[in-house]
Each structure stands twice: as structure tokens, then as C-alpha cells.
Amino acid sequence: MSREAAAQQFYARWADLYDVLARSTPGLGRLRGRAADALALEPGDTVVEMGCGTGANLPHLRERVGPEGRVVGVDFTRGMLARARDRIEREGWANVHLVRADAAEVEFREAVDAVLATFVVGMLADPGAAVDRWADLLAPGGRIALLDAAQTARWFGWPVNRAFRGLVVASSPTGTDGYERAPWTVLDNRVDAARRALRARADETTHTEHALGVVRVTGGRIP
């Protein structure tokens, strides 16, 4: 089975549980709000979420752009998009739209004001190139925000990272299969590569760390 097919099957099977965890995990809603704040959105803006999953970030984004703005969620997994679509219909959000596409390759007819990616860049084969591409989609002065998790570098990191590694394996569609190195090392490198690319393109950045240094929120303004 290909990695893409495995991901489709995995996320279709676990979409309901993922949705519950995305909405109810203590502190996660606050972190999603921080990531949305890093975009400095204004009413009327157009914001795109790359890898929107079941739509847990959509309320945060719509609240900031208002009913006159536009929110677009991009994801390539049908199971996740089905849950996100249910949420949009329940809330009656006429200005929130979904697109089934690869976040690393999606294109838009018009420039957008902001791009958000939460727990996404670690799943991309070339996250630096993806961030560079997202920067190209922005209008001048647009912003990108990345919310991700990786191993902590803090002094107490050993037990925290051991627990984190188990979570990485459990949440991977292929477990430890198909990786040349440990999947948590691959994740760390991808998260770092995405942030380096954002800092290289941005003329100003913000960065905060949370949850014992495991979760990071990085925002950047693209000139």
C-alpha cells in the first residue's frame, strides 16, 4: 500500500476520534487561538488553512475575519473533510469553504492574506519548499503561522521526549515503517526546516513555545 493510500485509510478510520481530541484536549484550543492571533487577521481578510483536518481551527479563523471575510480549508483526506463539512453546515458558515488538495501543491486564482498550518509540516516530504510556496500565494504583507510539535530541547526533556515519541508512532499512518530514521527525528527535522524557510522569507517573525517546549507557534510577515 502506498503512503498516500495508507494515510487516506488511517485518517478515515480515526477521523471521529481525531475530531474529539482536536476539540477537547485541554489547552489545545488556547494554542489554536495563539496560532490564529499570530496571523494578525482583520475583518474582511481571506485566510487559508493548510491541512485543516476536521475543522478545529475554522471557528478561530472565522471569528477573526468576520462574516465579511473568507476562510478556506485545504486537506487531501476525504474522512477529515467530511467532518469539517459537517461542522460548517451545522454552524451555517456561508463564508467558509473546503478544498480537497495536497497542501504542498495547491494553487489559488487570487492572492490571500494569510496561511495557517497546524501539525502539518511534519507530514510533508519537503516542508521548506511548501512554506516557500505558501509565501508565494500571499498578498504583500501577508502572514504565515505554523503550530507544530517536536521533541523539546529543555533540560528535563528525556521523559517528555520518550512520551512524545510514543505519540508520534501512534499518530503515524505507517507507524515506524517507511522511515530511514526514527520518525520523531524526521518530524523534528521537518519542523525545523519549515521554520527556517519561514524566517528566510519573512521580514519579521514571532516565536513562542508551550507544553514543556514541545509545542511551538511561529508567525512571520512576508514583505
TORPA-4810 file (N, C-alpha, C, O; in nm, 3 decimals):
<nodes>
NODE_1_0.085_-0.120_0.000_0.000_0.000_0.000_0.088_0.125_0.000_0.185_0.132_0.076_M
NODE_2_0.056_0.222_-0.084_0.134_0.345_-0.090_0.112_0.428_0.037_0.015_0.407_0.109_S
NODE_3_0.205_0.522_0.062_0.191_0.608_0.180_0.064_0.692_0.172_-0.001_0.715_0.273_R
NODE_4_0.029_0.737_0.049_-0.093_0.817_0.035_-0.216_0.734_0.067_-0.306_0.780_0.138_E
NODE_5_-0.221_0.611_0.015_-0.335_0.524_0.042_-0.344_0.491_0.190_-0.453_0.485_0.248_A
NODE_6_-0.227_0.469_0.253_-0.225_0.439_0.396_-0.277_0.556_0.476_-0.350_0.538_0.574_A
NODE_7_-0.240_0.678_0.435_-0.287_0.798_0.506_-0.438_0.815_0.490_-0.507_0.847_0.587_A
NODE_8_-0.489_0.793_0.369_-0.633_0.803_0.348_-0.708_0.705_0.437_-0.807_0.741_0.500_Q
NODE_9_-0.661_0.583_0.442_-0.727_0.479_0.521_-0.716_0.511_0.671_-0.814_0.497_0.745_Q
NODE_10_-0.598_0.553_0.714_-0.575_0.582_0.856_-0.666_0.694_0.905_-0.734_0.680_1.006_F
NODE_11_-0.667_0.807_0.832_-0.743_0.922_0.878_-0.893_0.903_0.861_-0.971_0.963_0.936_Y
NODE_12_-0.934_0.822_0.766_-1.077_0.789_0.755_-1.122_0.707_0.875_-1.231_0.727_0.928_A
NODE_13_-1.036_0.613_0.917_-1.070_0.527_1.030_-1.076_0.605_1.161_-1.163_0.580_1.245_R
NODE_14_-0.983_0.700_1.179_-0.970_0.767_1.308_-1.022_0.910_1.307_-0.999_0.983_1.403_W
NODE_15_-1.092_0.950_1.203_-1.138_1.090_1.194_-1.226_1.131_1.311_-1.211_1.241_1.364_A
NODE_16_-1.318_1.043_1.353_-1.407_1.078_1.463_-1.329_1.100_1.593_-1.352_1.198_1.664_D
NODE_17_-1.237_1.008_1.624_-1.157_1.023_1.745_-1.068_1.146_1.735_-1.054_1.221_1.831_L
NODE_18_-1.007_1.166_1.618_-0.923_1.284_1.597_-1.003_1.411_1.623_-0.952_1.505_1.684_Y
NODE_19_-1.127_1.414_1.576_-1.211_1.532_1.593_-1.238_1.558_1.741_-1.232_1.672_1.786_D
NODE_20_-1.267_1.453_1.816_-1.292_1.468_1.960_-1.167_1.521_2.030_-1.176_1.614_2.110_V
NODE_21_-1.052_1.463_1.999_-0.928_1.507_2.062_-0.893_1.650_2.023_-0.845_1.727_2.106_L
NODE_22_-0.916_1.685_1.897_-0.884_1.819_1.850_-0.967_1.925_1.920_-0.921_2.037_1.941_A
NODE_23_-1.090_1.888_1.956_-1.179_1.986_2.019_-1.172_1.985_2.171_-1.204_2.086_2.234_R
NODE_24_-1.131_1.873_2.232_-1.144_1.860_2.377_-1.013_1.847_2.455_-1.015_1.850_2.578_S
NODE_25_-0.900_1.831_2.387_-0.773_1.819_2.458_-0.745_1.948_2.535_-0.744_2.056_2.476_T
NODE_26_-0.723_1.939_2.667_-0.702_2.059_2.747_-0.588_2.145_2.694_-0.479_2.095_2.668_P
NODE_27_-0.612_2.274_2.679_-0.509_2.368_2.636_-0.491_2.379_2.487_-0.431_2.475_2.440_G
NODE_28_-0.542_2.282_2.411_-0.518_2.284_2.267_-0.595_2.398_2.200_-0.546_2.460_2.106_L
NODE_29_-0.716_2.425_2.248_-0.792_2.536_2.192_-0.721_2.669_2.211_-0.723_2.754_2.122_G
NODE_30_-0.658_2.686_2.327_-0.583_2.809_2.353_-0.465_2.821_2.256_-0.435_2.930_2.207_R
NODE_31_-0.397_2.709_2.228_-0.285_2.712_2.136_-0.331_2.743_1.994_-0.264_2.815_1.920_L
NODE_32_-0.446_2.689_1.956_-0.501_2.720_1.824_-0.532_2.869_1.815_-0.511_2.932_1.711_R
NODE_33_-0.582_2.925_1.924_-0.608_3.068_1.926_-0.481_3.150_1.913_-0.479_3.253_1.845_G
NODE_34_-0.374_3.104_1.976_-0.245_3.174_1.965_-0.194_3.172_1.820_-0.143_3.272_1.770_R
NODE_35_-0.210_3.058_1.755_-0.166_3.048_1.616_-0.248_3.142_1.528_-0.193_3.209_1.440_A
NODE_36_-0.378_3.146_1.551_-0.463_3.238_1.474_-0.425_3.383_1.502_-0.425_3.466_1.410_A
NODE_37_-0.391_3.414_1.627_-0.350_3.551_1.661_-0.222_3.590_1.589_-0.204_3.707_1.553_D
NODE_38_-0.132_3.492_1.567_-0.005_3.521_1.501_-0.024_3.567_1.357_0.067_3.624_1.297_A
NODE_39_-0.142_3.542_1.301_-0.171_3.585_1.164_-0.213_3.731_1.157_-0.217_3.789_1.048_L
NODE_40_-0.244_3.793_1.272_-0.287_3.933_1.276_-0.399_3.961_1.176_-0.395_4.060_1.103_A
NODE_41_-0.499_3.874_1.175_-0.609_3.887_1.079_-0.697_4.007_1.112_-0.708_4.050_1.227_L
NODE_42_-0.759_4.060_1.008_-0.853_4.170_1.021_-0.985_4.132_0.954_-0.985_4.048_0.865_E
NODE_43_-1.096_4.193_0.995_-1.223_4.165_0.929_-1.214_4.188_0.779_-1.162_4.289_0.732_P
NODE_44_-1.266_4.092_0.704_-1.263_4.100_0.559_-1.147_4.028_0.494_-1.144_4.015_0.372_G
NODE_45_-1.051_3.980_0.572_-0.936_3.909_0.517_-0.976_3.772_0.463_-1.081_3.717_0.497_D
NODE_46_-0.889_3.720_0.377_-0.902_3.582_0.330_-0.786_3.501_0.388_-0.670_3.535_0.369_T
NODE_47_-0.820_3.394_0.458_-0.719_3.311_0.522_-0.737_3.167_0.477_-0.849_3.119_0.465_V
NODE_48_-0.626_3.098_0.452_-0.627_2.960_0.409_-0.561_2.874_0.517_-0.451_2.906_0.564_V
NODE_49_-0.627_2.767_0.555_-0.564_2.671_0.645_-0.519_2.550_0.565_-0.601_2.483_0.503_E
NODE_50_-0.390_2.523_0.567_-0.333_2.408_0.500_-0.341_2.286_0.594_-0.285_2.289_0.704_M
NODE_51_-0.409_2.182_0.551_-0.427_2.066_0.637_-0.528_2.094_0.746_-0.497_2.085_0.864_G
NODE_52_-0.649_2.129_0.706_-0.750_2.174_0.802_-0.807_2.061_0.886_-0.872_2.086_0.987_C
NODE_53_-0.785_1.935_0.845_-0.838_1.823_0.922_-0.988_1.829_0.937_-1.059_1.852_0.839_G
NODE_54_-1.036_1.808_1.059_-1.180_1.807_1.083_-1.237_1.946_1.109_-1.356_1.960_1.139_T
NODE_55_-1.152_2.049_1.098_-1.202_2.186_1.107_-1.194_2.250_1.244_-1.266_2.346_1.271_G
NODE_56_-1.106_2.200_1.331_-1.097_2.255_1.467_-1.052_2.401_1.468_-1.086_2.475_1.560_A
NODE_57_-0.975_2.443_1.366_-0.928_2.582_1.362_-1.027_2.677_1.295_-1.014_2.799_1.309_N
NODE_58_-1.123_2.623_1.224_-1.212_2.709_1.146_-1.285_2.814_1.231_-1.295_2.929_1.188_L
NODE_59_-1.335_2.779_1.351_-1.402_2.883_1.433_-1.308_2.996_1.471_-1.349_3.112_1.474_P
NODE_60_-1.182_2.964_1.502_-1.085_3.067_1.540_-1.059_3.162_1.424_-1.050_3.283_1.443_H
NODE_61_-1.048_3.106_1.305_-1.019_3.189_1.188_-1.140_3.273_1.149_-1.126_3.391_1.119_L
NODE_62_-1.259_3.212_1.148_-1.378_3.287_1.109_-1.408_3.399_1.208_-1.453_3.506_1.168_R
NODE_63_-1.384_3.375_1.335_-1.407_3.478_1.435_-1.324_3.602_1.406_-1.368_3.714_1.431_E
NODE_64_-1.203_3.581_1.353_-1.113_3.694_1.330_-1.136_3.764_1.198_-1.112_3.884_1.189_R
NODE_65_-1.180_3.694_1.096_-1.206_3.762_0.967_-1.350_3.811_0.957_-1.382_3.892_0.870_V
NODE_66_-1.437_3.761_1.046_-1.576_3.805_1.046_-1.656_3.750_0.930_-1.601_3.684_0.842_G
NODE_67_-1.786_3.776_0.929_-1.871_3.724_0.822_-1.840_3.783_0.685_-1.878_3.726_0.583_P
NODE_68_-1.771_3.897_0.683_-1.735_3.957_0.554_-1.602_3.903_0.500_-1.567_3.932_0.386_E
NODE_69_-1.530_3.828_0.579_-1.406_3.767_0.535_-1.430_3.631_0.473_-1.543_3.590_0.449_G
NODE_70_-1.320_3.560_0.446_-1.332_3.429_0.383_-1.229_3.333_0.443_-1.112_3.368_0.458_R
NODE_71_-1.274_3.213_0.475_-1.188_3.108_0.529_-1.191_2.990_0.433_-1.298_2.944_0.393_V
NODE_72_-1.072_2.940_0.396_-1.062_2.824_0.307_-0.980_2.717_0.378_-0.867_2.741_0.419_V
NODE_73_-1.038_2.598_0.391_-0.968_2.485_0.449_-0.924_2.388_0.341_-1.005_2.347_0.257_G
NODE_74_-0.797_2.350_0.343_-0.740_2.259_0.244_-0.698_2.130_0.315_-0.628_2.135_0.416_V
NODE_75_-0.739_2.016_0.261_-0.694_1.887_0.314_-0.707_1.784_0.202_-0.791_1.798_0.113_D
NODE_76_-0.625_1.679_0.207_-0.633_1.579_0.100_-0.703_1.452_0.145_-0.721_1.360_0.065_F
NODE_77_-0.744_1.444_0.272_-0.808_1.323_0.323_-0.960_1.341_0.328_-1.011_1.432_0.393_T
NODE_78_-1.030_1.252_0.260_-1.175_1.263_0.249_-1.244_1.252_0.385_-1.341_1.323_0.412_R
NODE_79_-1.194_1.161_0.471_-1.257_1.141_0.600_-1.254_1.266_0.685_-1.353_1.300_0.750_G
NODE_80_-1.141_1.335_0.687_-1.130_1.458_0.764_-1.220_1.567_0.707_-1.288_1.637_0.781_M
NODE_81_-1.220_1.581_0.575_-1.301_1.684_0.513_-1.450_1.662_0.537_-1.525_1.759_0.548_L
NODE_82_-1.492_1.537_0.544_-1.633_1.508_0.570_-1.675_1.563_0.706_-1.783_1.620_0.719_A
NODE_83_-1.590_1.548_0.807_-1.622_1.602_0.940_-1.619_1.754_0.939_-1.702_1.819_1.002_R
NODE_84_-1.522_1.811_0.868_-1.515_1.957_0.859_-1.638_2.013_0.789_-1.692_2.116_0.829_A
NODE_85_-1.683_1.944_0.686_-1.802_1.989_0.613_-1.926_1.983_0.702_-2.012_2.072_0.697_R
NODE_86_-1.936_1.878_0.783_-2.048_1.869_0.878_-2.047_1.988_0.974_-2.153_2.044_1.004_D
NODE_87_-1.931_2.025_1.020_-1.920_2.138_1.113_-1.965_2.268_1.047_-2.038_2.346_1.108_R
NODE_88_-1.922_2.289_0.925_-1.959_2.411_0.853_-2.110_2.418_0.833_-2.171_2.524_0.850_I
NODE_89_-2.169_2.306_0.797_-2.313_2.303_0.774_-2.391_2.325_0.903_-2.492_2.395_0.904_E
NODE_90_-2.344_2.266_1.014_-2.410_2.285_1.142_-2.408_2.432_1.185_-2.507_2.484_1.236_R
NODE_91_-2.294_2.497_1.162_-2.280_2.636_1.204_-2.342_2.735_1.104_-2.365_2.851_1.138_E
NODE_92_-2.368_2.689_0.983_-2.425_2.778_0.882_-2.327_2.883_0.834_-2.365_2.997_0.807_G
NODE_93_-2.199_2.846_0.822_-2.096_2.941_0.779_-2.094_2.951_0.627_-2.040_2.862_0.561_W
NODE_94_-2.150_3.055_0.573_-2.154_3.070_0.428_-2.019_3.113_0.371_-1.997_3.099_0.251_A
NODE_95_-1.930_3.165_0.453_-1.802_3.217_0.404_-1.685_3.127_0.438_-1.570_3.169_0.432_N
NODE_96_-1.714_3.000_0.473_-1.609_2.902_0.500_-1.619_2.792_0.394_-1.725_2.732_0.376_V
NODE_97_-1.509_2.767_0.325_-1.510_2.674_0.212_-1.400_2.570_0.228_-1.300_2.594_0.296_H
NODE_98_-1.419_2.455_0.167_-1.323_2.345_0.175_-1.274_2.308_0.036_-1.349_2.313_-0.061_L
NODE_99_-1.147_2.270_0.028_-1.085_2.228_-0.097_-1.007_2.100_-0.069_-0.924_2.095_0.021_V
NODE_100_-1.035_1.997_-0.148_-0.957_1.874_-0.135_-0.835_1.885_-0.227_-0.847_1.884_-0.349_R
NODE_101_-0.718_1.896_-0.166_-0.595_1.914_-0.242_-0.476_1.885_-0.152_-0.488_1.880_-0.029_A
NODE_102_-0.361_1.865_-0.215_-0.235_1.849_-0.144_-0.188_1.988_-0.099_-0.173_2.077_-0.183_D
NODE_103_-0.166_2.006_0.030_-0.128_2.137_0.082_0.004_2.186_0.023_0.027_2.307_0.017_A
NODE_104_0.089_2.095_-0.021_0.218_2.134_-0.077_0.208_2.177_-0.222_0.304_2.231_-0.278_A
NODE_105_0.092_2.154_-0.286_0.081_2.182_-0.429_-0.038_2.270_-0.466_-0.052_2.308_-0.582_E
NODE_106_-0.124_2.303_-0.371_-0.247_2.376_-0.400_-0.216_2.514_-0.459_-0.117_2.577_-0.423_V
NODE_107_-0.302_2.559_-0.548_-0.289_2.692_-0.608_-0.422_2.766_-0.594_-0.527_2.705_-0.579_E
NODE_108_-0.414_2.900_-0.598_-0.534_2.983_-0.591_-0.531_3.087_-0.701_-0.424_3.128_-0.746_F
NODE_109_-0.648_3.129_-0.743_-0.658_3.227_-0.851_-0.617_3.365_-0.803_-0.569_3.447_-0.881_R
NODE_110_-0.637_3.393_-0.675_-0.606_3.524_-0.619_-0.514_3.508_-0.499_-0.513_3.405_-0.432_E
NODE_111_-0.436_3.613_-0.474_-0.351_3.613_-0.355_-0.438_3.618_-0.230_-0.547_3.674_-0.231_A
NODE_112_-0.388_3.558_-0.123_-0.462_3.554_0.003_-0.386_3.634_0.108_-0.269_3.668_0.089_V
NODE_113_-0.453_3.662_0.219_-0.394_3.746_0.323_-0.313_3.668_0.426_-0.222_3.723_0.488_D
NODE_114_-0.345_3.541_0.444_-0.277_3.466_0.548_-0.288_3.316_0.521_-0.383_3.269_0.458_A
NODE_115_-0.190_3.242_0.572_-0.188_3.095_0.564_-0.156_3.040_0.702_-0.062_3.084_0.767_V
NODE_116_-0.235_2.944_0.745_-0.213_2.876_0.872_-0.188_2.728_0.847_-0.255_2.666_0.763_L
NODE_117_-0.092_2.670_0.919_-0.069_2.526_0.912_-0.044_2.476_1.054_0.051_2.519_1.119_A
NODE_118_-0.130_2.386_1.103_-0.114_2.333_1.237_-0.091_2.183_1.231_-0.173_2.108_1.175_T
NODE_119_0.021_2.139_1.288_0.059_1.997_1.292_0.058_1.936_1.152_0.012_1.824_1.132_F
NODE_120_0.109_2.012_1.055_0.106_1.971_0.914_0.246_1.955_0.856_0.271_1.855_0.788_V
NODE_121_0.337_2.049_0.881_0.465_2.048_0.811_0.545_1.922_0.841_0.627_1.880_0.759_V
NODE_122_0.523_1.859_0.956_0.593_1.737_0.989_0.554_1.619_0.903_0.622_1.517_0.902_G
NODE_123_0.442_1.632_0.829_0.397_1.525_0.741_0.438_1.546_0.596_0.411_1.461_0.512_M
NODE_124_0.502_1.658_0.567_0.539_1.691_0.430_0.681_1.647_0.400_0.770_1.661_0.484_L
NODE_125_0.702_1.592_0.282_0.834_1.543_0.243_0.936_1.656_0.234_1.053_1.637_0.269_A
NODE_126_0.892_1.774_0.189_0.982_1.889_0.177_0.911_2.012_0.235_0.860_2.094_0.160_D
NODE_127_0.908_2.024_0.367_0.832_2.133_0.429_0.889_2.270_0.399_0.814_2.368_0.392_P
NODE_128_1.019_2.280_0.380_1.077_2.409_0.346_1.025_2.461_0.213_0.991_2.579_0.201_G
NODE_129_1.018_2.373_0.114_0.965_2.412_-0.017_0.817_2.447_-0.006_0.770_2.538_-0.074_A
NODE_130_0.743_2.375_0.079_0.600_2.403_0.095_0.579_2.541_0.154_0.494_2.617_0.107_A
NODE_131_0.654_2.575_0.257_0.642_2.708_0.319_0.678_2.816_0.218_0.613_2.920_0.211_V
NODE_132_0.781_2.791_0.139_0.821_2.887_0.036_0.708_2.906_-0.065_0.684_3.018_-0.110_D
NODE_133_0.641_2.798_-0.099_0.529_2.805_-0.193_0.412_2.882_-0.132_0.348_2.963_-0.200_R
NODE_134_0.384_2.858_-0.004_0.275_2.930_0.062_0.304_3.080_0.066_0.213_3.161_0.051_W
NODE_135_0.430_3.115_0.086_0.466_3.257_0.086_0.436_3.321_-0.049_0.398_3.438_-0.056_A
NODE_136_0.455_3.243_-0.155_0.427_3.295_-0.289_0.279_3.317_-0.313_0.241_3.394_-0.401_D
NODE_137_0.193_3.250_-0.235_0.048_3.265_-0.252_-0.007_3.390_-0.184_-0.122_3.427_-0.206_L
NODE_138_0.076_3.455_-0.102_0.028_3.566_-0.021_0.034_3.700_-0.094_0.120_3.723_-0.179_L
NODE_139_-0.060_3.786_-0.058_-0.052_3.925_-0.098_0.061_3.991_-0.020_0.099_3.941_0.086_A
NODE_140_0.117_4.101_-0.070_0.224_4.170_0.004_0.180_4.202_0.147_0.070_4.252_0.170_P
NODE_141_0.267_4.172_0.242_0.234_4.195_0.382_0.154_4.083_0.445_0.113_4.094_0.561_G
NODE_142_0.130_3.974_0.370_0.056_3.861_0.423_0.138_3.785_0.527_0.259_3.804_0.539_G
NODE_143_0.069_3.699_0.601_0.136_3.629_0.712_0.115_3.478_0.704_0.014_3.429_0.653_R
NODE_144_0.214_3.407_0.756_0.208_3.262_0.773_0.226_3.231_0.921_0.309_3.293_0.987_I
NODE_145_0.148_3.137_0.974_0.167_3.090_1.110_0.175_2.938_1.110_0.098_2.870_1.042_A
NODE_146_0.268_2.886_1.187_0.290_2.742_1.199_0.273_2.701_1.345_0.338_2.757_1.434_L
NODE_147_0.187_2.604_1.368_0.171_2.544_1.500_0.210_2.398_1.488_0.148_2.322_1.413_L
NODE_148_0.313_2.357_1.563_0.365_2.221_1.549_0.416_2.169_1.682_0.432_2.244_1.778_D
NODE_149_0.441_2.039_1.684_0.502_1.974_1.800_0.626_1.900_1.755_0.630_1.840_1.647_A
NODE_150_0.729_1.903_1.839_0.852_1.831_1.815_0.917_1.805_1.951_0.870_1.856_2.053_A
NODE_151_1.023_1.728_1.953_1.089_1.699_2.080_1.142_1.827_2.144_1.193_1.916_2.076_Q
NODE_152_1.130_1.834_2.274_1.177_1.951_2.346_1.328_1.948_2.363_1.389_1.841_2.373_T
NODE_153_1.389_2.066_2.366_1.533_2.077_2.390_1.562_2.122_2.533_1.678_2.149_2.565_A
NODE_154_1.462_2.129_2.617_1.483_2.174_2.754_1.551_2.068_2.839_1.552_1.950_2.803_R
NODE_155_1.609_2.109_2.951_1.694_2.021_3.030_1.622_1.898_3.083_1.684_1.794_3.106_W
NODE_156_1.491_1.910_3.103_1.413_1.797_3.157_1.353_1.713_3.045_1.258_1.638_3.068_F
NODE_157_1.407_1.723_2.926_1.341_1.669_2.808_1.333_1.518_2.796_1.246_1.468_2.725_G
NODE_158_1.421_1.442_2.864_1.425_1.298_2.840_1.291_1.230_2.862_1.244_1.164_2.769_W
NODE_159_1.224_1.242_2.978_1.095_1.173_2.994_0.986_1.231_2.906_0.898_1.159_2.859_P
NODE_160_0.991_1.361_2.883_0.892_1.424_2.796_0.905_1.372_2.654_0.806_1.340_2.589_V
NODE_161_1.028_1.362_2.606_1.051_1.316_2.469_1.018_1.169_2.452_0.972_1.127_2.346_N
NODE_162_1.041_1.089_2.557_1.004_0.947_2.549_0.854_0.933_2.526_0.810_0.854_2.443_R
NODE_163_0.776_1.010_2.601_0.631_1.006_2.584_0.590_1.059_2.447_0.499_1.006_2.383_A
NODE_164_0.659_1.164_2.403_0.628_1.224_2.273_0.655_1.127_2.159_0.579_1.122_2.062_F
NODE_165_0.761_1.050_2.170_0.794_0.954_2.065_0.684_0.850_2.049_0.651_0.810_1.937_R
NODE_166_0.627_0.806_2.160_0.516_0.711_2.152_0.396_0.771_2.082_0.329_0.704_2.004_G
NODE_167_0.370_0.898_2.108_0.259_0.967_2.042_0.284_0.980_1.892_0.191_0.965_1.812_L
NODE_168_0.407_1.007_1.854_0.441_1.020_1.712_0.414_0.889_1.639_0.355_0.890_1.531_V
NODE_169_0.456_0.779_1.696_0.436_0.649_1.632_0.287_0.616_1.623_0.239_0.569_1.520_V
NODE_170_0.213_0.641_1.732_0.070_0.610_1.735_-0.010_0.692_1.634_-0.111_0.645_1.583_A
NODE_171_0.035_0.814_1.607_-0.039_0.902_1.517_0.009_0.897_1.373_-0.042_0.970_1.288_S
NODE_172_0.108_0.810_1.344_0.158_0.797_1.208_0.081_0.689_1.133_0.064_0.579_1.186_S
NODE_173_0.034_0.716_1.012_-0.039_0.615_0.935_0.040_0.487_0.911_-0.018_0.380_0.896_P
NODE_174_0.174_0.498_0.907_0.256_0.381_0.880_0.341_0.338_0.999_0.430_0.255_0.985_T
NODE_175_0.314_0.395_1.118_0.394_0.361_1.234_0.539_0.398_1.213_0.569_0.513_1.181_G
NODE_176_0.629_0.303_1.230_0.771_0.328_1.206_0.815_0.280_1.068_0.932_0.294_1.033_T
NODE_177_0.724_0.223_0.991_0.759_0.171_0.859_0.781_0.285_0.760_0.717_0.389_0.768_D
NODE_178_0.872_0.263_0.668_0.893_0.358_0.559_0.979_0.477_0.594_0.992_0.569_0.514_G
NODE_179_1.039_0.478_0.715_1.126_0.588_0.755_1.270_0.539_0.755_1.300_0.430_0.805_Y
NODE_180_1.360_0.620_0.699_1.501_0.584_0.700_1.562_0.605_0.839_1.658_0.539_0.876_E
NODE_181_1.502_0.698_0.915_1.545_0.724_1.051_1.423_0.716_1.142_1.311_0.697_1.095_R
NODE_182_1.444_0.731_1.271_1.333_0.728_1.366_1.232_0.836_1.327_1.271_0.948_1.296_A
NODE_183_1.102_0.804_1.328_1.002_0.901_1.283_1.002_1.031_1.361_0.970_1.136_1.306_P
NODE_184_1.038_1.027_1.490_1.041_1.150_1.567_1.158_1.239_1.526_1.150_1.361_1.535_W
NODE_185_1.267_1.177_1.481_1.379_1.256_1.429_1.342_1.320_1.297_1.374_1.436_1.272_T
NODE_186_1.273_1.244_1.212_1.224_1.300_1.086_1.131_1.418_1.113_1.140_1.521_1.048_V
NODE_187_1.041_1.401_1.210_0.948_1.509_1.246_1.024_1.632_1.293_0.995_1.743_1.248_L
NODE_188_1.119_1.615_1.384_1.197_1.728_1.433_1.262_1.804_1.318_1.257_1.927_1.313_D
NODE_189_1.323_1.731_1.226_1.394_1.794_1.115_1.299_1.870_1.023_1.332_1.978_0.974_N
NODE_190_1.181_1.813_1.000_1.085_1.879_0.913_1.030_2.006_0.977_1.015_2.108_0.910_R
NODE_191_1.001_2.000_1.105_0.953_2.119_1.176_1.059_2.229_1.172_1.026_2.345_1.147_V
NODE_192_1.184_2.193_1.195_1.292_2.292_1.189_1.308_2.349_1.049_1.328_2.470_1.033_D
NODE_193_1.298_2.264_0.946_1.314_2.310_0.808_1.204_2.410_0.772_1.231_2.510_0.704_A
NODE_194_1.082_2.384_0.815_0.972_2.476_0.785_0.995_2.611_0.849_0.969_2.714_0.787_A
NODE_195_1.044_2.613_0.972_1.067_2.740_1.040_1.185_2.816_0.981_1.183_2.939_0.975_R
NODE_196_1.286_2.745_0.939_1.397_2.813_0.871_1.350_2.879_0.743_1.390_2.991_0.712_R
NODE_197_1.265_2.810_0.669_1.214_2.866_0.544_1.128_2.988_0.571_1.135_3.087_0.497_A
NODE_198_1.047_2.983_0.677_0.962_3.098_0.709_1.047_3.218_0.749_1.021_3.330_0.705_L
NODE_199_1.148_3.195_0.832_1.233_3.306_0.874_1.311_3.365_0.757_1.339_3.485_0.754_R
NODE_200_1.345_3.280_0.660_1.419_3.329_0.544_1.334_3.420_0.457_1.386_3.512_0.393_A
NODE_201_1.204_3.395_0.453_1.115_3.474_0.368_1.055_3.595_0.440_1.017_3.693_0.375_R
NODE_202_1.046_3.589_0.571_0.974_3.692_0.646_1.063_3.810_0.681_1.184_3.796_0.696_A
NODE_203_1.002_3.928_0.692_1.078_4.044_0.738_1.056_4.068_0.887_1.121_4.154_0.947_D
NODE_204_0.966_3.993_0.948_0.951_3.994_1.094_0.886_3.862_1.135_0.799_3.810_1.066_E
NODE_205_0.928_3.809_1.249_0.875_3.682_1.296_0.847_3.688_1.446_0.904_3.770_1.519_T
NODE_206_0.759_3.599_1.489_0.734_3.578_1.631_0.746_3.429_1.659_0.720_3.347_1.571_T
NODE_207_0.785_3.395_1.781_0.801_3.254_1.816_0.777_3.235_1.965_0.834_3.306_2.047_H
NODE_208_0.691_3.139_1.998_0.666_3.105_2.138_0.665_2.953_2.152_0.634_2.881_2.057_T
NODE_209_0.699_2.906_2.272_0.699_2.763_2.300_0.606_2.734_2.417_0.593_2.814_2.510_E
NODE_210_0.541_2.617_2.412_0.440_2.581_2.510_0.451_2.432_2.540_0.528_2.360_2.475_H
NODE_211_0.373_2.386_2.639_0.367_2.243_2.673_0.506_2.184_2.692_0.544_2.088_2.625_A
NODE_212_0.583_2.244_2.786_0.717_2.196_2.819_0.813_2.205_2.701_0.910_2.130_2.694_L
NODE_213_0.787_2.296_2.609_0.874_2.316_2.495_0.847_2.227_2.378_0.919_2.232_2.278_G
NODE_214_0.742_2.143_2.387_0.710_2.051_2.278_0.634_2.121_2.166_0.656_2.092_2.048_V
NODE_215_0.546_2.212_2.201_0.461_2.280_2.103_0.518_2.418_2.074_0.553_2.492_2.166_V
NODE_216_0.526_2.452_1.946_0.580_2.581_1.905_0.483_2.653_1.813_0.420_2.592_1.728_R
NODE_217_0.473_2.784_1.831_0.394_2.870_1.742_0.487_2.973_1.683_0.547_3.053_1.755_V
NODE_218_0.501_2.971_1.551_0.588_3.065_1.481_0.509_3.137_1.375_0.441_3.075_1.293_T
NODE_219_0.516_3.269_1.376_0.447_3.350_1.275_0.546_3.439_1.202_0.648_3.478_1.258_G
NODE_220_0.515_3.471_1.078_0.601_3.556_1.001_0.525_3.641_0.901_0.425_3.596_0.844_G
NODE_221_0.570_3.764_0.879_0.510_3.854_0.781_0.596_3.851_0.656_0.718_3.870_0.662_R
NODE_222_0.532_3.827_0.542_0.602_3.818_0.415_0.594_3.952_0.342_0.484_3.997_0.309_I
NODE_223_0.707_4.017_0.316_0.702_4.150_0.253_0.648_4.147_0.110_0.638_4.251_0.045_P
</nodes>
